[in-house]
Amino acid sequence: MPSPRWIPPQLSKLVEKAPTGPNWVHEIKFDGYRMAARIAGGKIQLLTRSGLDWTAKYPATAAALAKLPVKSAYLDGELCGVREDGVTSFELMQQSSDAGYGGLVYFAFDLLELDGEDVARLPLLERKDRLATLLNNAPVGIVYSEHEGCDGEAFRRAVCKHGLEGVVSKRTDRPYLPGDRGAWVKSKCLNRAEFVVVG
């Protein structure tokens, strides 16, 4: 099976509190661009959540992905600018597009196809195991997104204390579900101020 041209991304539903239970794991919510990475026959494509090809905008990320030891693969992740304190920054992503900021990191959190195998049909934890193996000793700029199986709200509070955006909680037993908003939920940190400007 060739690597698919584009797969609509699995989506998440906004909730107030992160869920807890044996069927959930939790990941840091990154502040960047949702991006699929398609690898096929040595060619790399970076595809936006609507399927646009943005490879030419991020050649360093594409070059790093080209070093992965696969014939074909389809990864889901987030392309981010990362501040010196390790926090992802959407502002740095915008600078990357506008002024050529180069310190981007692709945080890969899911694997849908690998060397002709439809991995998307597998439960989440099996997909993440395959992804972790693939990204062992990954090139600079490509990072495996770790997950925690602890109390979801405790994890969210810890994430918020570090100034991060929030948490994405995912069902461990589900396949990848393009467009679905139930098996993944996001809970945000409320540590940002909003200002109303009256002119």
ZADO-1210 file (C-alpha; in nm, 4 decimals, padded with zeros to 6 digits):
<atoms>
<atom x="00.0000" y="00.0000" z="00.0000" code="MET" pos="1"/>
<atom x="00.1543" y="00.3350" z="-00.0995" code="PRO" pos="2"/>
<atom x="00.1631" y="00.6203" z="00.1498" code="SER" pos="3"/>
<atom x="-00.1705" y="00.8064" z="00.1240" code="PRO" pos="4"/>
<atom x="-00.1672" y="01.1480" z="-00.0441" code="ARG" pos="5"/>
<atom x="-00.3430" y="01.3177" z="00.2494" code="TRP" pos="6"/>
<atom x="-00.5502" y="01.2036" z="00.5457" code="ILE" pos="7"/>
<atom x="-00.7894" y="01.4463" z="00.7186" code="PRO" pos="8"/>
<atom x="-00.6548" y="01.4866" z="01.0735" code="PRO" pos="9"/>
<atom x="-00.8232" y="01.3477" z="01.3820" code="GLN" pos="10"/>
<atom x="-00.9623" y="01.6436" z="01.5765" code="LEU" pos="11"/>
<atom x="-01.0129" y="01.7105" z="01.9454" code="SER" pos="12"/>
<atom x="-01.3062" y="01.8419" z="02.1468" code="LYS" pos="13"/>
<atom x="-01.2526" y="02.1228" z="02.3978" code="LEU" pos="14"/>
<atom x="-01.3366" y="02.0255" z="02.7565" code="VAL" pos="15"/>
<atom x="-01.2897" y="02.2057" z="03.0890" code="GLU" pos="16"/>
<atom x="-01.1089" y="01.9239" z="03.2700" code="LYS" pos="17"/>
<atom x="-00.8788" y="01.6481" z="03.1477" code="ALA" pos="18"/>
<atom x="-01.0305" y="01.2987" z="03.1813" code="PRO" pos="19"/>
<atom x="-00.8835" y="01.0287" z="03.4013" code="THR" pos="20"/>
<atom x="-00.8978" y="00.6513" z="03.3706" code="GLY" pos="21"/>
<atom x="-00.7164" y="00.3463" z="03.2368" code="PRO" pos="22"/>
<atom x="-00.8288" y="00.4163" z="02.8785" code="ASN" pos="23"/>
<atom x="-00.6734" y="00.7647" z="02.8596" code="TRP" pos="24"/>
<atom x="-00.3229" y="00.9023" z="02.8089" code="VAL" pos="25"/>
<atom x="-00.2227" y="01.2672" z="02.8076" code="HIS" pos="26"/>
<atom x="00.0175" y="01.4725" z="02.5966" code="GLU" pos="27"/>
<atom x="00.1323" y="01.8334" z="02.6088" code="ILE" pos="28"/>
<atom x="-00.0677" y="02.0569" z="02.3734" code="LYS" pos="29"/>
<atom x="00.1782" y="02.2347" z="02.1446" code="PHE" pos="30"/>
<atom x="00.1382" y="02.5878" z="02.0116" code="ASP" pos="31"/>
<atom x="00.2287" y="02.5621" z="01.6454" code="GLY" pos="32"/>
<atom x="00.0986" y="02.4393" z="01.3085" code="TYR" pos="33"/>
<atom x="-00.0702" y="02.0981" z="01.2862" code="ARG" pos="34"/>
<atom x="00.1195" y="01.9216" z="01.0114" code="MET" pos="35"/>
<atom x="00.1249" y="01.5783" z="00.8536" code="ALA" pos="36"/>
<atom x="00.4595" y="01.4485" z="00.7276" code="ALA" pos="37"/>
<atom x="00.4329" y="01.2227" z="00.4222" code="ARG" pos="38"/>
<atom x="00.7393" y="01.0230" z="00.3212" code="ILE" pos="39"/>
<atom x="00.7260" y="00.8287" z="-00.0052" code="ALA" pos="40"/>
<atom x="01.0156" y="00.7065" z="-00.2157" code="GLY" pos="41"/>
<atom x="01.2575" y="00.9603" z="-00.0744" code="GLY" pos="42"/>
<atom x="01.0177" y="01.2509" z="-00.1287" code="LYS" pos="43"/>
<atom x="00.8958" y="01.4498" z="00.1739" code="ILE" pos="44"/>
<atom x="00.5736" y="01.6477" z="00.1941" code="GLN" pos="45"/>
<atom x="00.4564" y="01.8643" z="00.4838" code="LEU" pos="46"/>
<atom x="00.0782" y="01.8886" z="00.4620" code="LEU" pos="47"/>
<atom x="-00.1447" y="02.1275" z="00.6556" code="THR" pos="48"/>
<atom x="-00.4642" y="02.0189" z="00.8310" code="ARG" pos="49"/>
<atom x="-00.6550" y="02.1104" z="00.5126" code="SER" pos="50"/>
<atom x="-00.4150" y="01.9227" z="00.2837" code="GLY" pos="51"/>
<atom x="-00.2058" y="02.2140" z="00.1502" code="LEU" pos="52"/>
<atom x="00.1570" y="02.1347" z="00.0673" code="ASP" pos="53"/>
<atom x="00.3828" y="02.3621" z="00.2763" code="TRP" pos="54"/>
<atom x="00.7061" y="02.1687" z="00.2221" code="THR" pos="55"/>
<atom x="00.8765" y="02.4602" z="00.0476" code="ALA" pos="56"/>
<atom x="00.8193" y="02.6827" z="00.3519" code="LYS" pos="57"/>
<atom x="01.0099" y="02.4511" z="00.5858" code="TYR" pos="58"/>
<atom x="01.2997" y="02.2904" z="00.3947" code="PRO" pos="59"/>
<atom x="01.5074" y="02.2171" z="00.7074" code="ALA" pos="60"/>
<atom x="01.2245" y="02.0125" z="00.8604" code="THR" pos="61"/>
<atom x="01.1740" y="01.8255" z="00.5338" code="ALA" pos="62"/>
<atom x="01.5479" y="01.7515" z="00.5157" code="ALA" pos="63"/>
<atom x="01.5438" y="01.6144" z="00.8716" code="ALA" pos="64"/>
<atom x="01.2458" y="01.3902" z="00.7956" code="LEU" pos="65"/>
<atom x="01.4262" y="01.2587" z="00.4871" code="ALA" pos="66"/>
<atom x="01.6875" y="01.1057" z="00.7195" code="LYS" pos="67"/>
<atom x="01.4386" y="00.8698" z="00.8860" code="LEU" pos="68"/>
<atom x="01.5089" y="00.5024" z="00.8000" code="PRO" pos="69"/>
<atom x="01.1860" y="00.4290" z="00.6096" code="VAL" pos="70"/>
<atom x="01.0701" y="00.3734" z="00.2527" code="LYS" pos="71"/>
<atom x="00.7329" y="00.5295" z="00.3272" code="SER" pos="72"/>
<atom x="00.5538" y="00.6738" z="00.6290" code="ALA" pos="73"/>
<atom x="00.2752" y="00.9121" z="00.7245" code="TYR" pos="74"/>
<atom x="00.3155" y="01.0978" z="01.0535" code="LEU" pos="75"/>
<atom x="00.0824" y="01.3366" z="01.2356" code="ASP" pos="76"/>
<atom x="00.2339" y="01.6104" z="01.4455" code="GLY" pos="77"/>
<atom x="00.2848" y="01.9775" z="01.5207" code="GLU" pos="78"/>
<atom x="00.5549" y="02.2003" z="01.3754" code="LEU" pos="79"/>
<atom x="00.6618" y="02.4500" z="01.6403" code="CYS" pos="80"/>
<atom x="00.8974" y="02.7269" z="01.7275" code="GLY" pos="81"/>
<atom x="01.0519" y="02.6582" z="02.0678" code="VAL" pos="82"/>
<atom x="01.1709" y="02.9268" z="02.3084" code="ARG" pos="83"/>
<atom x="01.4901" y="02.8940" z="02.5121" code="GLU" pos="84"/>
<atom x="01.2853" y="02.7757" z="02.8112" code="ASP" pos="85"/>
<atom x="01.1458" y="02.4855" z="02.6060" code="GLY" pos="86"/>
<atom x="00.7944" y="02.6279" z="02.5661" code="VAL" pos="87"/>
<atom x="00.6461" y="02.6236" z="02.2156" code="THR" pos="88"/>
<atom x="00.5645" y="02.9642" z="02.0695" code="SER" pos="89"/>
<atom x="00.3223" y="03.0441" z="01.7898" code="PHE" pos="90"/>
<atom x="00.4947" y="03.3822" z="01.7540" code="GLU" pos="91"/>
<atom x="00.8173" y="03.2045" z="01.6595" code="LEU" pos="92"/>
<atom x="00.6249" y="03.0012" z="01.4013" code="MET" pos="93"/>
<atom x="00.5037" y="03.3240" z="01.2441" code="GLN" pos="94"/>
<atom x="00.8598" y="03.4582" z="01.2424" code="GLN" pos="95"/>
<atom x="00.9647" y="03.1411" z="01.0650" code="SER" pos="96"/>
<atom x="00.7239" y="03.2152" z="00.7803" code="SER" pos="97"/>
<atom x="00.7991" y="03.5866" z="00.7742" code="ASP" pos="98"/>
<atom x="01.1680" y="03.6179" z="00.8520" code="ALA" pos="99"/>
<atom x="01.3284" y="03.2752" z="00.8204" code="GLY" pos="100"/>
<atom x="01.3614" y="03.1736" z="01.1847" code="TYR" pos="101"/>
<atom x="01.5249" y="02.8323" z="01.1642" code="GLY" pos="102"/>
<atom x="01.4932" y="02.6677" z="01.5053" code="GLY" pos="103"/>
<atom x="01.1785" y="02.4673" z="01.4392" code="LEU" pos="104"/>
<atom x="01.0882" y="02.1331" z="01.5934" code="VAL" pos="105"/>
<atom x="00.8457" y="01.8782" z="01.4509" code="TYR" pos="106"/>
<atom x="00.6747" y="01.7049" z="01.7433" code="PHE" pos="107"/>
<atom x="00.5398" y="01.3763" z="01.6039" code="ALA" pos="108"/>
<atom x="00.2508" y="01.2311" z="01.8038" code="PHE" pos="109"/>
<atom x="00.0960" y="00.9715" z="01.5723" code="ASP" pos="110"/>
<atom x="00.1845" y="00.7275" z="01.2954" code="LEU" pos="111"/>
<atom x="-00.0704" y="00.6287" z="01.0284" code="LEU" pos="112"/>
<atom x="00.1322" y="00.4385" z="00.7692" code="GLU" pos="113"/>
<atom x="00.4713" y="00.2700" z="00.7761" code="LEU" pos="114"/>
<atom x="00.6440" y="00.0964" z="00.4842" code="ASP" pos="115"/>
<atom x="00.3137" y="00.0026" z="00.3222" code="GLY" pos="116"/>
<atom x="00.1297" y="-00.1024" z="00.6400" code="GLU" pos="117"/>
<atom x="-00.1937" y="00.0698" z="00.7425" code="ASP" pos="118"/>
<atom x="-00.0969" y="00.1561" z="01.1007" code="VAL" pos="119"/>
<atom x="-00.3952" y="00.3925" z="01.1468" code="ALA" pos="120"/>
<atom x="-00.6246" y="00.0948" z="01.2132" code="ARG" pos="121"/>
<atom x="-00.4287" y="-00.0011" z="01.5265" code="LEU" pos="122"/>
<atom x="-00.5092" y="00.1247" z="01.8782" code="PRO" pos="123"/>
<atom x="-00.3313" y="00.4452" z="01.9804" code="LEU" pos="124"/>
<atom x="-00.0714" y="00.2875" z="02.2087" code="LEU" pos="125"/>
<atom x="00.0361" y="00.0422" z="01.9393" code="GLU" pos="126"/>
<atom x="00.0724" y="00.3290" z="01.6931" code="ARG" pos="127"/>
<atom x="00.2771" y="00.5280" z="01.9435" code="LYS" pos="128"/>
<atom x="00.5023" y="00.2280" z="02.0135" code="ASP" pos="129"/>
<atom x="00.5769" y="00.2034" z="01.6413" code="ARG" pos="130"/>
<atom x="00.6361" y="00.5776" z="01.6250" code="LEU" pos="131"/>
<atom x="00.8731" y="00.5752" z="01.9242" code="ALA" pos="132"/>
<atom x="01.0767" y="00.2971" z="01.7608" code="THR" pos="133"/>
<atom x="01.0889" y="00.4858" z="01.4319" code="LEU" pos="134"/>
<atom x="01.2053" y="00.8056" z="01.6025" code="LEU" pos="135"/>
<atom x="01.4692" y="00.6421" z="01.8199" code="ASN" pos="136"/>
<atom x="01.7850" y="00.8449" z="01.7455" code="ASN" pos="137"/>
<atom x="01.5804" y="01.0796" z="01.5248" code="ALA" pos="138"/>
<atom x="01.7648" y="01.3655" z="01.3525" code="PRO" pos="139"/>
<atom x="01.7761" y="01.7092" z="01.5135" code="VAL" pos="140"/>
<atom x="01.4432" y="01.8872" z="01.4721" code="GLY" pos="141"/>
<atom x="01.2272" y="01.5723" z="01.4918" code="ILE" pos="142"/>
<atom x="01.0946" y="01.4789" z="01.8374" code="VAL" pos="143"/>
<atom x="00.8660" y="01.2021" z="01.9618" code="TYR" pos="144"/>
<atom x="00.5740" y="01.3429" z="02.1660" code="SER" pos="145"/>
<atom x="00.5736" y="01.1572" z="02.4981" code="GLU" pos="146"/>
<atom x="00.2512" y="01.0717" z="02.6830" code="HIS" pos="147"/>
<atom x="00.1546" y="01.0166" z="03.0454" code="GLU" pos="148"/>
<atom x="-00.1017" y="00.7707" z="03.1809" code="GLY" pos="149"/>
<atom x="-00.1516" y="00.9490" z="03.5120" code="CYS" pos="150"/>
<atom x="-00.4421" y="01.1480" z="03.6544" code="ASP" pos="151"/>
<atom x="-00.5420" y="01.3825" z="03.3720" code="GLY" pos="152"/>
<atom x="-00.6225" y="01.6844" z="03.5870" code="GLU" pos="153"/>
<atom x="-00.3016" y="01.6486" z="03.7894" code="ALA" pos="154"/>
<atom x="-00.1061" y="01.6392" z="03.4640" code="PHE" pos="155"/>
<atom x="-00.2910" y="01.9448" z="03.3300" code="ARG" pos="156"/>
<atom x="-00.2176" y="02.1427" z="03.6471" code="ARG" pos="157"/>
<atom x="00.1515" y="02.0519" z="03.6241" code="ALA" pos="158"/>
<atom x="00.1595" y="02.1542" z="03.2579" code="VAL" pos="159"/>
<atom x="-00.0076" y="02.4866" z="03.3365" code="CYS" pos="160"/>
<atom x="00.2455" y="02.5644" z="03.6119" code="LYS" pos="161"/>
<atom x="00.5163" y="02.5517" z="03.3463" code="HIS" pos="162"/>
<atom x="00.3384" y="02.8092" z="03.1302" code="GLY" pos="163"/>
<atom x="00.2328" y="02.5631" z="02.8602" code="LEU" pos="164"/>
<atom x="-00.0857" y="02.5847" z="02.6553" code="GLU" pos="165"/>
<atom x="-00.2690" y="02.2783" z="02.7848" code="GLY" pos="166"/>
<atom x="-00.3180" y="01.9047" z="02.7447" code="VAL" pos="167"/>
<atom x="-00.4560" y="01.6716" z="02.4789" code="VAL" pos="168"/>
<atom x="-00.6045" y="01.3516" z="02.6251" code="SER" pos="169"/>
<atom x="-00.6496" y="01.0497" z="02.3982" code="LYS" pos="170"/>
<atom x="-00.8285" y="00.7162" z="02.4183" code="ARG" pos="171"/>
<atom x="-00.5691" y="00.4402" z="02.4171" code="THR" pos="172"/>
<atom x="-00.7920" y="00.1778" z="02.2571" code="ASP" pos="173"/>
<atom x="-00.9139" y="00.3601" z="01.9461" code="ARG" pos="174"/>
<atom x="-00.7853" y="00.3601" z="01.5881" code="PRO" pos="175"/>
<atom x="-00.7043" y="00.6878" z="01.4158" code="TYR" pos="176"/>
<atom x="-01.0387" y="00.8513" z="01.3338" code="LEU" pos="177"/>
<atom x="-01.0114" y="01.1338" z="01.0778" code="PRO" pos="178"/>
<atom x="-01.2374" y="01.4243" z="01.1719" code="GLY" pos="179"/>
<atom x="-01.3593" y="01.2623" z="01.4945" code="ASP" pos="180"/>
<atom x="-01.3900" y="01.4875" z="01.8020" code="ARG" pos="181"/>
<atom x="-01.4604" y="01.2310" z="02.0730" code="GLY" pos="182"/>
<atom x="-01.1594" y="01.0030" z="02.1176" code="ALA" pos="183"/>
<atom x="-00.9291" y="01.3042" z="02.1665" code="TRP" pos="184"/>
<atom x="-01.0137" y="01.5951" z="02.3983" code="VAL" pos="185"/>
<atom x="-00.8160" y="01.9090" z="02.4813" code="LYS" pos="186"/>
<atom x="-00.8150" y="02.1041" z="02.8071" code="SER" pos="187"/>
<atom x="-00.6420" y="02.4405" z="02.8099" code="LYS" pos="188"/>
<atom x="-00.4573" y="02.6416" z="03.0701" code="CYS" pos="189"/>
<atom x="-00.6296" y="02.9634" z="03.1662" code="LEU" pos="190"/>
<atom x="-00.3115" y="03.1581" z="03.2226" code="ASN" pos="191"/>
<atom x="-00.3472" y="03.3988" z="02.9359" code="ARG" pos="192"/>
<atom x="-00.4902" y="03.7483" z="02.9651" code="ALA" pos="193"/>
<atom x="-00.7374" y="03.8839" z="02.7109" code="GLU" pos="194"/>
<atom x="-00.7624" y="04.2575" z="02.6484" code="PHE" pos="195"/>
<atom x="-01.0430" y="04.4488" z="02.4825" code="VAL" pos="196"/>
<atom x="-00.9193" y="04.7521" z="02.2899" code="VAL" pos="197"/>
<atom x="-01.1763" y="05.0272" z="02.2474" code="VAL" pos="198"/>
<atom x="-01.0946" y="05.2876" z="01.9850" code="GLY" pos="199"/>
</atoms>
